[in-house]
Amino acid sequence: MADPPGTIVPPAPPKPPDPPKPPAARAMDNYPAKVADAFRAKEREFFGTTSFTPDTVISLESGRGWFKIDHYAHRDEVHTAVFFCNRVTDEVFEVHGTIARFYLELVRGAGRTDDFPISDTRRFVADPRQEISYFSRYSLRWDPGTNAVTKKFYEPYDGTDPHAFDPVKDGTLVACSEEYAIGSERLLFTNWKGVADLEKYNSSIGVRSVGRPTQILLHETGAFAGMTIAGAQKDGNTFLVPHFCVNNLDAEGRGRIIQFSDIVNHTAHGGVSNSRTVGIEFANAPFTVGSRVDPKTTDEGLFVTNKLGSGMGTVMIPLDFSTEPKGGFVEIKLKKTRLANLARLKEGVGRDKKKVVEEKDDDVLIKFARPGKFEALAELVRTMAENRLVKGIDDLSKEEYWKPVVRVDGKAFLLVFYGCARAPDGLLHYFFDGRGPGLLSHLTLGTGTVEDHVDGSLQTLYLYLRFVRKVSPAAIPGLMIELFGRPAKPIKLKSRWVQQGDFFSAPKQPLEKTFGNIVELDDELIGAAAKSST
């Protein structure tokens, strides 16, 4: 029935508002359970008993891994911590405080970023009052005196100022933009400071998916001439830039090393290993196979015959010579039939044609030889290990770091080349455990014919004898010649891991392969050489 005339009808009560919708989930929060566990563990390590609040506003993503951001109170201010879990390595790193805020202003709002943390914030080497954080493309350094943050790119050129990111000194080893002393009266070290035309290399220098390098990859140039930064070779559109090259000695017999790039940079030097390795070239043509070198025409060292097989012919052991027993020189005795460049050495070596050869019956005595270039390499590797510049390598005496050295029935063997094979399914199987921190030879990683990779095994052997077996530099050249001249019984190995891109896994069906191109690291022989060194 209708309301009578004059009746006042109260208005209908207002409809209650819809409940607020929760904010849409951020894509950066979508990560696997194992990543969440890793973040929680890192938060416990970083915060301890300090309370913190997870951020719900800032959005930050990367194809390289996952981010998590927390806020916490510190000295009556709200500070920020940024955590990053690397997709390849499963490691979590943190950056905090002023550096974290500066970093977020650089990358927030940019969507996905390749500028991700690759280590925890720590004290700056040159000035412990300051703090530094490493990221994939640059370092950020905080000065508490001024509260300023300095960004320094690892790439040597930024497109506007060709020397904006030069090292402070030209004789320092550069790692993650920090500089380390290296060199002595016996070693000249030079980085890229002041070198012109560096911008051409920028497109060939990139970001490591794994963050900081964990391995050292040993190469040889395949020629006796040294390398220069301006003379890096090009393959298509990519410059093949190593991180270092150990060049020939100078006129005074001093070692010479040049650094092409910060070791944190990804450069093209070692194929599938580029993401994790620091590349060190070494001026030498080790094997005549696959090169144009005639062993009869060179006085760069001793071209000696060997028992490696596979048509390897002779092995060049680069040495410098003298006519006087001083400065660490040592005599080396071997059979004439083993010295392929005997006739050339008899003519005299160097510009002044030093007479360094004595013959007696079937033997030849080299007076006097010294592994100066090998020792320059040893100094470079030692400096990186002592300063822990290659992540995980801290003690070169640990045999586990020497990846091409394998043990069978208690005996140690050096895989001289091709420690891998491709299975019918196309996967590359490796027969030594080369996944963790350590040193590798490029020759061991070769997969094709002998012409493809003929480098690094001599350097591996020398450094192994030097650091693991404690043989003196004076005794190593003769010992190497002896080891190369001893035939080793072939060994059988099963594949240990397979690689797909940056990821490694155990093979579902291991392959078995017989290796004959090996050097048996005879304990008795090496022990006697080490004992004579003391």
FENQUI-V916895 format. One record per backbone hydrogen bond with DSSP energy under -0.5 kcal/mol. NH is the residue of the N-H (numbers start at 1). CO is the residue of the C=O. If there is no record, write none. Layout:
# FENQUI-V916895
[[NH;CO] [NH;CO]]
This chain:
# FENQUI-V916895
[[7;4] [9;7] [10;8] [29;26] [30;27] [31;29] [36;32] [37;33] [38;34] [39;35] [40;36] [41;37] [42;38] [43;39] [44;40] [45;41] [46;42] [47;43] [48;43] [48;44] [50;47] [53;71] [55;69] [60;58] [61;111] [62;65] [65;62] [66;85] [68;83] [70;81] [71;53] [72;79] [74;77] [77;74] [79;72] [79;77] [81;70] [82;95] [83;68] [83;81] [84;93] [85;66] [86;84] [86;91] [87;64] [90;86] [93;84] [95;82] [97;80] [99;96] [100;96] [101;97] [102;98] [103;99] [104;100] [105;101] [106;102] [106;103] [107;103] [108;104] [109;59] [110;107] [113;61] [116;114] [118;134] [119;134] [121;94] [122;132] [124;127] [124;130] [130;127] [131;142] [132;122] [133;140] [135;138] [136;116] [139;152] [140;133] [141;150] [142;131] [143;148] [144;142] [146;143] [147;143] [148;143] [150;141] [151;149] [152;139] [154;137] [155;137] [158;161] [162;160] [164;161] [166;163] [172;169] [173;180] [175;173] [175;178] [178;175] [180;173] [182;171] [184;187] [187;184] [188;255] [189;187] [190;257] [191;170] [195;192] [200;197] [201;198] [202;199] [204;201] [205;202] [206;266] [211;208] [212;210] [214;276] [215;276] [216;438] [217;278] [218;216] [218;440] [219;280] [221;282] [222;284] [223;284] [231;228] [232;229] [235;238] [236;234] [238;235] [240;233] [241;239] [242;240] [243;279] [244;279] [245;258] [246;281] [247;245] [247;256] [250;254] [253;250] [255;186] [256;247] [257;188] [258;245] [259;190] [260;243] [260;258] [261;243] [262;154] [263;174] [265;262] [266;206] [267;265] [268;239] [269;267] [273;270] [274;271] [276;273] [277;273] [278;215] [279;277] [280;217] [280;278] [281;244] [281;279] [283;246] [284;282] [286;284] [288;314] [289;312] [291;288] [295;293] [297;294] [298;295] [302;317] [303;301] [304;302] [304;315] [305;338] [306;313] [307;484] [312;309] [314;312] [315;304] [316;286] [317;302] [317;315] [318;316] [319;300] [320;370] [322;368] [326;324] [330;369] [332;366] [334;364] [336;362] [338;335] [339;336] [340;303] [340;338] [341;303] [342;339] [345;341] [346;342] [347;343] [347;344] [348;345] [349;354] [353;350] [354;349] [356;345] [356;354] [358;365] [360;363] [363;360] [364;334] [365;358] [366;332] [367;356] [367;365] [368;366] [369;330] [370;320] [372;370] [375;371] [376;372] [377;373] [378;374] [379;375] [380;376] [381;377] [382;378] [383;379] [384;380] [385;381] [386;382] [387;383] [388;385] [389;384] [390;384] [391;213] [391;389] [393;390] [394;392] [398;395] [399;397] [401;398] [402;399] [403;401] [403;439] [405;402] [406;404] [406;413] [408;411] [411;408] [413;406] [414;519] [415;404] [415;413] [416;414] [416;517] [417;517] [418;443] [419;444] [421;429] [423;427] [426;423] [428;499] [429;421] [429;427] [430;497] [431;419] [434;432] [438;214] [439;401] [440;216] [442;218] [443;455] [445;441] [446;443] [452;449] [453;449] [460;456] [461;457] [462;458] [463;459] [464;460] [465;461] [466;462] [467;463] [468;464] [469;464] [471;465] [475;472] [476;472] [477;473] [479;475] [480;476] [481;477] [482;478] [483;479] [484;480] [485;481] [486;483] [487;485] [491;515] [493;513] [495;511] [496;430] [497;430] [498;505] [499;428] [500;503] [503;500] [505;498] [513;493] [515;491] [516;514] [518;516] [519;414] [521;412] [521;519] [522;520] [526;522] [527;523] [528;524] [529;525] [530;526] [531;527] [532;528] [533;529] [533;530] [534;530] [534;531]]
